[in-house]
Amino acid sequence: MSTSENLQAHCAGYRVTPLYAEFGSGDVTGYQFSWRDGTQRWSRPFSYDTEEDAWVMAYEHYHENRISEQGKLFEVSKNMVHKHVLKNVSVLVTEMNHHEEYQDKLSEVLVKDDFLNPAYEAGYTVSEREDGFYLFGDDGEAGAFYSEHDAWVAACEREGIEPYQNEAYEWWMVSNALEIKLVERGEMVIRFFGLIIWGRCDTGSLVYTDDVMVDIANNTDI
């Protein structure tokens, strides 16, 4: 695959076209890239010497736009996390887990079953529609479900696939409203001495950048 073809494969909705000296002539004076935004196509008033140069600039433009869009998603998530993720209780959970009488309850936020990845690797996909989440396998539609998590669970049960295991690295106290959204997505949440505790299978990054937080903040009415 050429450089141009490789860049083109990463720039969905972008197009590079030649510019001609005169209409109908075969003399190419440069190349210009354009992109689709909704129903309209836009282009920059610049031309580039080669098709490859135009695709390089198209890729940079595409990447900048993706970063900008991601920044908007993160900003919404950041605001939600500020309201609904209340306190880091990792020290509390670690200390309490040393006591045998609490270990059974705390085990519910130590290791999370991952149904998505093994089901996806088995050839399943999930499509969201207005009336629910639809599961598809190699033999077509395999059912409709209330949540995406329920669909992935059903795929694993259908194939007799064991879920992967994801270990929690941090624990956070969350709000009642966020608890509901997290449980719907298969996250680990328990009620422990009046606290609602979420087991986070990630560490070393800001909570609002977690996929589950971005999803909840940008796709629900929390």
N, C-alpha and C positions, 0 to 999 in steps of 0.2 A: 504494500500500500504506500502511495506517495505521501509526502508531507501534506499536500493540499487535501488529499482524500482523508487522511487521518484527522486533520483539523476539522474538516467538514463533518465527519462522523460525530464530533463532540459539540457541534454548534447547531442544535435543532432550531429550525425556523430561519436560519441565515442562508444567504445566497450571494454568490460573487458573479458579476456580469462584466463583460468587456465594454469599453467605451470606444466609439469609432470617431475618426476625424470628421467624417461626413456621413449622413444617413445613406445607407445602402452600400457604403464603401467597405472594403475589407481591411482598411488600415486601422489597427488597434492602437489607441494612444495611451491606454491604461486600463486598470480594473477597479471596480467599486463594489463594496459590500452593502447589503441591505438586510433588514431583519423584520420579522412580523411581530406586531404587538396587537393582540386581539384580532380585529378584522382588517387592520391597516398595515401597510408595509412602509418602513422608513429607511432612509439612507443618509449617510453623511456626505457633505459636499467636498469629499476628498477623493483622489484617485491614487492608485499605486502602480508601480512599474510592472510588476508581475502578478499573476494569479495567486502564486504562493504568498507573496507579501500581503495581498488583500485578505487571504484566509488567516494569516497570522494576526492581522489587526482585528479581524472579525472575532477570532477566538479571544483576544484580549478584551474586546467590548463585551462579549458574552460572559466572560469570567467576572468582569466588573459588575455587570448587571446582576449576576447570581449572588455576588457578595452583598450588593445593595439590598436585594430581596431577602437574603438570609438575615441581614442586619435588622430589617423591619420585623421579621418573625421573632428574632431574639428580643427585640424591644418589648413586644407584646408579652412574651414569655417572662421577661424580667419583671415587668409590672405585676403579673399574676403571682410569681414566686414570692415577691416582696409581701403580698397580702396573705398568701395561703401556706407558704412553707415557713413555719414559725420559729423553730429552734433546732440546732444540731444536738441530738441526744446520744451520740455515738458512745461517749464515755459511760453514760448511764446504762445503755444496753450491754456493753462489754462487761461492766462490773456486775450487773444483775445476772448475767449469764453464767457467772461463776457459782451461783447458788442453785443447787439441784432442783429446788421447788419451782423455779421459774424457767427452767431450760425447755420444757415441753412447749410452753406458750411462746417463748422467744424463738424457738426453732422455726416458727412460721414466717419470720422475717430474716432468716439467715441464708437460705438458698432458694432461688426462684426457678420454677420449671419454665423452660423456653420451648414453646411449641412451634413458634413461627419458623425458625431456621430449619429444623428437620423436615417440617411439612413442605416448605418451599423447595428444599433439596429433593424432595420426593416428587416434585412436579406440580404442586398445588399453587394456586393463586387466589387472592380474595379481591373482590370488586365491591366498592361501596355504591349503593343506590339509595333512593329516597326512602324505601321501605325496609332497609336493612343491609346486611353484608352477605354477599353471595360467594360461595366457595366453588372453585372449578378445579377439576382434575383432568387427567388424560382422557377420561371418558365423558367429559362435559360437566354440566352443572351438578354440584353435589349437595346442594341445600342452601337455605337462607338462615341467617342468624342475627341475633340482637346486637352483638358486638363483633368486632374483628377478632378479638381474642377467642371468643366462642367458636368462630369458624376454624381457626388454626388448631384448636383443641380437637374439634371434630375430625379434621383431616388426619391427625396423628392416631386417633382412636380407630378411624376407618382402616388405616393401614397397619395398625398394631405397632406403631413407632413409639419408642420411648423418647420423652422430651430431653433436651439438653439441660444441664444444671448450671445456673449462673449464681455465683456467690455475691452476697451483699458486702460492701466495704464501708458504708456509712449508714447512719440511721437519723431520720429527721422527724420532728413533730410537725404534723400538717393539720389543716382545717377539716371540718366535717365535709364541706363542699368538695375539696380536693380529694378526700378519701374516696368518695363515690366515683369520681372520674378515674382514679388510679385503679380501683378494684375492677372497673369495667374493662380496663386494659391489661388485666392479669398481673398487676404489680402486687408486691407483698405489703400488706397493711394489717396491723393488729391494734386492738384497744388494750392498753396495759396501764392499770392503775389510773384510769381517767385520761391517759394520753393516747392520741392517735399517732402511731409510729409507722413510718414508711421505710422499708429497707431498700437502699439505693445500690444498685449493682454497677457502680461507677465511682471514681474518685479522682482527685487531682484536676478537676475542671469545675466551672461554675454550674450550679444546679440548673439554672435557666437555659443552659445549652443542651441539656439532656433531650433526646428525641421525644420522650413521653411528655415532658413539660411543654415543649414547643407545640406538640400535637394538641394537647389539652387547651393551651392558651389560645391557639389560633383556630380551633375547630369546634369549640364548645361555647356555651353561654355562661361559663363560670364567672 
